[in-house]
Amino acid sequence: MGRAWKFGDDIDTDVIIQGKYLVINDPKELAKHVFENIRPEFAKEVKPGDFVVAGENFGCGSSREHAPLALKATGIKAVIAKSYARIFFRNAINIGLMVIECDTDRIDDGDELDVDLNRNVVVNMTKGEEYPINPIPEFLKQIVDKGGLINFAREIYGKEVGRC
């Protein structure tokens, strides 16, 4: 279970992590600056297991991986949104951040949530409600479970994957 941090529609990657931080490659350092222009308290108050909840088109804007990387480094369990920019969705899966599509209208900021991927529902413990999830393909769940695409591929193909 974790707290819902509610955002609106069209949250772009510059809102998630500002462009001036793209010179930082340490995810923990990036995490200190997530949403700093719209929710300055987020980085200090978010707890492992919390959820970012949003409306339509989450992660629009640039294709930078810094946005999902910074979010993952905050310790959130998943992003739950009505829809995603496709490049953000895939970047999130590739780095091991769970992204869930469902109707978020009934979720309020601060609600206590849990996700049951076996039953494909988001459980709102605060309101005693459940919201159906658009089913996540099993291979995408496996990529996230392994911590991202490189770890997933290493398990299949061996340790040489990802080396230059």
C-alpha positions as CSV (number, residue, x, y, z in Angstrom):
1,M,0.0,0.0,0.0
2,G,1.1,3.5,-0.7
3,R,-0.1,7.1,-0.9
4,A,-1.5,8.6,-4.2
5,W,0.2,11.7,-5.4
6,K,-2.4,13.1,-7.8
7,F,-1.5,15.1,-10.9
8,G,-3.6,16.2,-13.9
9,D,-3.4,15.6,-17.7
10,D,-0.5,16.2,-20.0
11,I,2.3,16.0,-17.4
12,D,5.3,16.3,-19.6
13,T,8.8,15.1,-19.0
14,D,10.1,18.7,-18.3
15,V,7.6,18.9,-15.5
16,I,8.7,15.5,-14.1
17,I,12.4,16.5,-14.3
18,Q,13.6,19.9,-15.6
19,G,15.9,20.0,-18.6
20,K,18.6,21.7,-16.5
21,Y,19.1,18.4,-14.6
22,L,19.8,16.3,-17.7
23,V,23.5,16.6,-17.0
24,I,23.0,14.4,-13.9
25,N,23.2,10.7,-14.5
26,D,22.8,9.5,-10.9
27,P,19.2,8.5,-10.4
28,K,19.2,9.2,-6.7
29,E,20.4,12.8,-7.4
30,L,17.7,13.2,-10.1
31,A,15.1,12.0,-7.7
32,K,15.7,15.0,-5.5
33,H,14.3,17.2,-8.2
34,V,11.2,15.4,-9.4
35,F,8.2,17.7,-9.8
36,E,10.1,20.5,-8.1
37,N,8.2,23.3,-10.0
38,I,4.7,22.0,-9.4
39,R,5.0,20.0,-6.2
40,P,8.2,21.1,-4.4
41,E,7.4,18.9,-1.4
42,F,7.2,15.7,-3.5
43,A,10.8,14.7,-3.5
44,K,11.1,15.2,0.3
45,E,7.8,13.6,1.3
46,V,7.3,10.7,-1.2
47,K,7.9,7.3,0.4
48,P,8.8,4.0,-1.1
49,G,5.7,2.2,-2.3
50,D,3.7,5.4,-3.0
51,F,2.1,6.0,-6.4
52,V,2.1,8.8,-8.9
53,V,-1.5,9.1,-10.2
54,A,-2.3,11.2,-13.3
55,G,-4.8,11.8,-16.1
56,E,-4.3,11.6,-19.8
57,N,-1.0,11.6,-21.7
58,F,1.4,11.3,-18.8
59,G,5.0,11.6,-19.9
60,C,4.4,13.6,-23.1
61,G,7.2,15.9,-24.4
62,S,10.7,14.7,-25.0
63,S,11.9,11.1,-25.2
64,R,14.4,11.5,-22.4
65,E,14.9,8.5,-20.1
66,H,15.7,10.8,-17.2
67,A,12.0,11.2,-16.4
68,P,11.1,7.6,-15.6
69,L,14.6,7.1,-14.1
70,A,14.1,9.9,-11.7
71,L,10.6,8.7,-10.8
72,K,11.8,5.1,-10.2
73,A,14.6,6.4,-7.9
74,T,12.0,8.1,-5.6
75,G,10.9,4.6,-4.7
76,I,7.4,4.9,-6.1
77,K,5.8,1.5,-6.8
78,A,4.2,2.6,-10.0
79,V,2.7,5.4,-12.1
80,I,-1.1,5.0,-12.6
81,A,-2.6,7.1,-15.3
82,K,-5.4,7.1,-17.8
83,S,-2.9,7.1,-20.7
84,Y,0.7,7.6,-21.5
85,A,2.9,9.1,-24.2
86,R,4.1,5.9,-25.8
87,I,7.8,6.7,-25.6
88,F,7.5,7.4,-21.9
89,F,5.5,4.2,-21.4
90,R,8.2,2.1,-23.1
91,N,11.1,4.0,-21.4
92,A,9.5,3.3,-18.1
93,I,9.2,-0.5,-18.8
94,N,12.7,-0.6,-20.1
95,I,14.2,0.8,-16.9
96,G,11.9,-1.3,-14.6
97,L,9.2,1.2,-13.6
98,M,5.7,-0.2,-13.6
99,V,3.2,1.9,-15.5
100,I,-0.5,1.1,-15.1
101,E,-3.4,2.3,-17.2
102,C,-6.8,2.8,-15.6
103,D,-9.4,5.4,-15.0
104,T,-8.1,7.7,-12.2
105,D,-11.0,10.0,-11.8
106,R,-12.1,8.6,-8.5
107,I,-8.6,8.6,-7.0
108,D,-7.8,11.7,-4.9
109,D,-4.5,13.0,-3.6
110,G,-3.5,11.2,-0.5
111,D,-5.7,8.1,-1.0
112,E,-4.2,4.9,0.1
113,L,-3.8,2.5,-2.8
114,D,-2.7,-1.0,-3.6
115,V,-2.4,-2.7,-7.0
116,D,-3.4,-6.3,-7.6
117,L,-1.9,-7.3,-10.9
118,N,-3.2,-10.8,-10.6
119,R,-6.8,-9.5,-10.6
120,N,-5.9,-6.4,-12.7
121,V,-7.3,-3.9,-10.3
122,V,-6.2,-0.8,-8.4
123,V,-7.6,-1.0,-4.9
124,N,-8.5,2.3,-3.2
125,M,-8.3,1.4,0.5
126,T,-9.5,4.9,1.5
127,K,-12.7,4.7,-0.5
128,G,-13.2,0.9,-0.5
129,E,-13.3,0.9,-4.3
130,E,-11.6,-1.0,-7.1
131,Y,-10.7,0.2,-10.5
132,P,-10.0,-2.1,-13.5
133,I,-6.6,-2.0,-15.0
134,N,-6.0,-2.3,-18.7
135,P,-4.2,-5.7,-18.7
136,I,-0.4,-5.6,-18.8
137,P,1.1,-8.2,-21.1
138,E,3.0,-10.9,-19.1
139,F,6.4,-10.2,-20.9
140,L,6.2,-6.5,-19.8
141,K,5.5,-7.5,-16.2
142,Q,8.6,-9.8,-16.4
143,I,10.8,-7.0,-17.7
144,V,9.7,-4.7,-14.8
145,D,10.1,-7.6,-12.3
146,K,13.7,-8.1,-13.5
147,G,14.5,-4.4,-13.0
148,G,14.4,-3.5,-16.7
149,L,15.1,-4.6,-20.2
150,I,18.9,-5.1,-19.8
151,N,18.5,-7.3,-16.8
152,F,15.7,-9.2,-18.5
153,A,17.9,-9.8,-21.6
154,R,20.9,-10.8,-19.5
155,E,18.8,-13.5,-17.9
156,I,17.8,-14.8,-21.3
157,Y,21.0,-14.3,-23.3
158,G,23.8,-14.1,-20.8
159,K,25.9,-11.5,-19.0
160,E,27.3,-9.9,-22.2
161,V,24.1,-8.1,-23.0
162,G,24.5,-4.3,-22.5
163,R,28.3,-4.2,-22.7
164,C,29.9,-2.0,-25.2
